[in-house]
Amino acid sequence: MSTDRFADYGRPRRVDGGLRARSARGAIGRSWWSRRFLEVLESFALGTRLTRGRSYARAGQVLRLDIAPGRVTAQVQGSRPRPYEVSIALATFPAALWTRIEDELAGQAFFSARLLAGDLPDELEELFVAAGAPLFPAAVDELTQRCNCPDFAVPCKHLAATFYLLAEAFDADPFELLHWRGRSRADLLDRLRARRAEATGTAVSPAPAAAPVSTSDVSSSAVDALPPVGAARALAGLATTPLAEAVDRFWASPVPLPDRPPRLATGPDLLLRQLGPPAPAIGGPGLLERLRRAYRAFGPG
């Protein structure tokens, strides 16, 4: 039977209410963790598949994106009536490894304060690497990618679109990156508070159970007894040092800073590998090879 399995393929069906990438042009990803994630992904030299996936992400073709420990799932609308089912699996860290990481984080006031305030500092990546638990995949085979479309390429454009929307999810909530690796925001912060409280000999403040009341009806002593919120809650478990004892190091970093932010080592022709060969009208593969030699000649030696 001579059935062309790609005969009914065409332009993707338009979607109303899909998840649309915020950036209409240029790079996707604003925060260091989303840019770092995409930098690693693009270093795998996946060519024009990522370009097509980026177009899908900006067109709103991704209908759903869910992040769970070890697995990201999505629905992506293609040219067929039924959306394609996509999954991207990445190994979670074992419980014992997470315990060691949490001990490291709790032992450094800098990390505890930043995490409890809802921020992931750049230096966090080095801490995870030193603990033997790199946050980002080092090779493409660390990711198990599946899509039920008939395209044999991995990643296909539906997987690539999911990667870009995943990067923007990390922008919106950086703790989703840690959630994918096996520890949710609530669990991680609860464990850090408990470890800080244990280290400082203070009790962990329980969450208030009663409905809020007007402070005009409460005495000042009762207001002082309310659990801390906001920045006060983030810093509540940290030891207090008198300013007179710390004035000489007030502006110093509480932890040694790296000489420069960690960077992914890539070849000078990475961009050429991502864009693919130019059209024959402007030189085709021959132009690509000449550009590649020029990039290598003028790149860092």
C-alpha positions in Angstrom: 0.0 0.0 0.0 1.6 3.3 -1.1 0.3 5.6 1.5 2.2 8.8 2.1 2.3 9.2 5.9 3.1 13.0 5.4 0.4 13.7 2.8 -2.1 15.2 5.2 0.5 17.5 6.8 0.5 21.2 6.3 0.6 24.4 8.3 -0.2 23.9 12.0 -3.8 24.5 13.0 -4.4 27.9 14.6 -4.9 27.8 18.4 -7.0 30.1 20.6 -5.8 30.5 24.1 -2.5 28.5 23.7 0.6 29.2 25.8 2.5 31.9 23.8 6.1 32.8 24.4 6.4 36.3 25.7 9.3 37.3 23.4 8.1 38.1 19.9 11.6 38.1 18.4 15.2 37.6 19.5 16.3 35.3 22.3 13.9 33.5 24.6 14.7 33.6 28.3 15.4 36.5 30.6 16.8 35.1 33.8 20.1 33.3 34.2 18.6 29.9 34.8 16.4 30.0 31.7 19.2 31.4 29.5 21.6 28.8 30.9 19.1 26.0 30.2 18.7 27.1 26.6 22.4 27.6 26.2 23.0 24.0 27.2 20.1 22.8 24.9 21.4 24.8 21.9 24.9 23.5 22.4 23.7 20.1 21.4 23.7 21.4 17.8 20.1 20.5 17.0 19.9 22.7 14.0 16.8 24.2 12.5 14.5 22.0 14.6 14.9 24.5 17.4 14.2 27.3 15.1 10.9 25.7 14.1 10.1 24.9 17.7 10.7 28.6 18.6 8.2 29.6 16.0 5.6 27.2 17.4 6.2 28.5 20.9 5.7 32.1 19.7 2.5 31.2 17.8 0.9 29.7 20.9 0.8 26.1 19.6 1.6 24.7 23.1 -1.8 24.0 24.8 -0.6 22.7 28.1 2.7 22.5 30.0 3.1 20.6 33.3 6.3 20.2 35.4 6.6 17.3 37.8 9.6 15.7 39.5 11.6 14.0 36.7 9.2 14.7 33.9 7.7 17.6 31.9 4.6 16.9 29.9 2.9 19.1 27.2 0.3 19.1 24.5 1.3 20.7 21.3 -1.1 21.4 18.4 0.3 20.5 15.0 -1.4 20.2 11.6 -3.6 17.2 12.6 -6.9 17.7 14.7 -5.6 15.9 17.7 -2.7 17.6 19.6 0.5 15.7 20.1 1.6 14.4 23.5 5.1 15.4 24.5 7.2 14.4 27.5 10.8 15.3 28.5 12.2 13.2 31.3 15.3 14.2 33.4 16.6 12.1 36.3 15.7 13.5 39.7 18.4 13.6 42.5 18.2 10.8 45.1 16.9 11.8 48.5 20.3 11.4 50.2 21.8 13.8 47.6 19.1 16.3 48.2 19.7 16.1 52.0 23.4 16.8 51.4 22.5 19.8 49.2 20.1 21.1 51.7 22.7 20.9 54.5 25.1 22.9 52.2 22.4 25.5 51.5 21.4 25.8 55.2 25.0 26.1 56.3 25.5 29.3 54.2 23.5 32.4 55.2 23.9 33.8 51.7 22.0 31.0 50.0 19.4 30.6 52.8 18.5 34.2 52.7 18.3 34.4 48.9 16.3 31.2 48.5 13.9 32.0 51.4 13.3 35.4 49.7 12.3 33.5 46.5 15.5 34.0 44.5 18.0 31.6 42.8 21.5 33.3 42.9 23.9 32.5 40.0 26.3 30.9 42.5 23.8 28.1 43.1 24.9 26.3 40.0 28.4 25.9 41.3 27.2 24.6 44.6 25.1 21.9 42.9 28.1 21.0 40.6 30.4 20.7 43.6 27.8 18.4 45.3 27.9 16.1 42.3 24.4 17.1 41.2 24.6 19.4 38.1 21.3 21.3 37.7 21.5 21.2 33.9 22.0 18.2 31.6 25.5 17.9 30.3 24.6 15.7 27.2 21.5 15.3 25.2 21.2 11.6 26.1 20.5 12.7 29.7 17.0 13.8 28.5 14.4 11.2 27.5 12.3 13.0 24.8 9.1 11.5 23.5 6.4 12.9 21.1 3.7 10.8 19.4 4.0 12.7 16.1 5.4 10.7 13.1 8.5 12.9 12.8 11.6 10.7 13.4 13.8 13.7 14.4 14.5 14.1 18.1 13.7 16.7 19.2 10.9 17.4 16.7 9.4 20.9 16.5 6.8 20.0 19.1 9.5 19.0 21.6 11.5 22.0 20.8 8.5 24.3 21.3 8.1 22.7 24.8 11.7 23.4 25.6 11.3 27.1 24.9 8.1 27.3 26.9 9.8 25.4 29.7 12.6 28.0 29.7 9.9 30.8 30.1 8.4 28.8 33.0 11.8 28.9 34.7 11.6 32.7 34.2 8.3 32.9 35.9 9.2 30.6 38.8 12.9 29.6 39.0 12.0 27.0 41.6 10.4 24.9 38.8 13.9 24.0 37.8 14.5 22.5 41.2 11.0 20.9 41.1 12.0 19.1 37.9 15.0 17.8 39.7 12.9 16.4 42.5 12.3 19.1 45.2 9.3 21.4 45.2 9.6 25.0 46.4 7.5 24.3 49.5 9.4 21.2 50.5 12.8 22.9 49.9 12.0 26.0 51.9 10.4 24.1 54.7 13.5 22.0 55.0 15.8 25.0 54.9 13.8 26.8 57.6 14.0 23.7 59.8 17.7 23.4 59.4 18.3 27.1 60.1 16.1 26.9 63.2 18.0 23.8 64.4 21.4 25.6 63.8 20.3 28.7 65.6 18.3 27.0 68.4 15.1 28.7 67.5 11.6 27.2 66.9 10.1 27.3 63.4 7.1 29.6 63.4 3.9 27.8 62.4 1.7 29.3 59.8 -1.2 31.4 61.3 -4.5 29.4 61.3 -6.9 32.2 62.2 -8.3 34.8 59.8 -6.5 38.2 59.8 -7.9 40.9 62.0 -7.4 44.6 62.1 -4.2 45.7 64.0 -6.3 48.5 65.6 -8.0 45.8 67.7 -4.8 44.1 68.8 -2.3 45.2 71.4 1.3 46.1 70.4 2.6 43.0 72.2 0.1 40.8 70.3 1.3 42.3 67.0 4.9 41.7 67.9 4.0 38.0 68.5 2.6 37.5 65.0 4.7 35.3 62.7 7.1 37.3 60.5 6.2 37.8 56.8 8.1 38.9 53.7 11.8 39.7 54.2 11.4 39.4 57.9 10.3 35.8 57.4 13.2 35.1 55.1 15.8 36.4 57.6 14.1 35.2 60.8 16.3 32.1 61.2 19.6 33.9 60.5 22.0 34.7 63.4 22.2 38.4 64.3 25.6 40.0 64.3 26.1 43.4 66.0 27.1 46.0 63.4 30.2 47.0 65.4 31.6 43.5 65.0 30.9 43.3 61.2 31.6 46.9 60.0 34.9 45.9 58.4 33.2 43.3 56.2 29.8 44.9 55.9 30.1 45.3 52.1 31.9 42.0 51.6 30.2 39.0 50.1 29.3 36.3 52.7 30.7 33.6 50.4 33.6 33.6 48.0 32.5 34.7 44.6 33.8 33.1 41.4 36.3 35.0 39.2 33.7 35.0 36.5 30.2 33.4 36.0 30.3 29.8 34.8 30.1 29.7 31.0 29.4 26.8 28.7 32.4 26.0 26.5 31.2 26.0 22.8 32.9 26.1 19.5 33.1 29.3 17.5 30.8 27.9 14.8 27.9 27.0 17.1 25.6 29.6 15.5 26.3 28.2 12.1 25.3 24.8 13.2 22.1 26.1 14.7 21.0 28.0 11.6 21.8 25.3 9.1 23.0 25.8 5.5 22.0 29.0 3.7 19.8 28.9 0.6 21.6 28.1 -2.7 20.8 31.6 -4.0 23.3 33.1 -1.5 25.9 30.4 -1.5 24.5 27.2 -0.1 26.7 24.7 1.7 29.8 26.3 0.1 29.2 29.6 1.8 28.5 27.8 5.1 32.0 26.1 4.9 33.7 29.4 4.1 32.0 31.1 7.1 32.9 28.2 9.3 36.6 28.6 8.4 36.4 32.3 9.0 34.7 31.8 12.4 37.5 29.4 13.5 40.2 31.7 12.2 38.9 34.8 14.0 37.6 33.0 17.1 39.6 32.7 20.3 42.8 30.8 19.8 
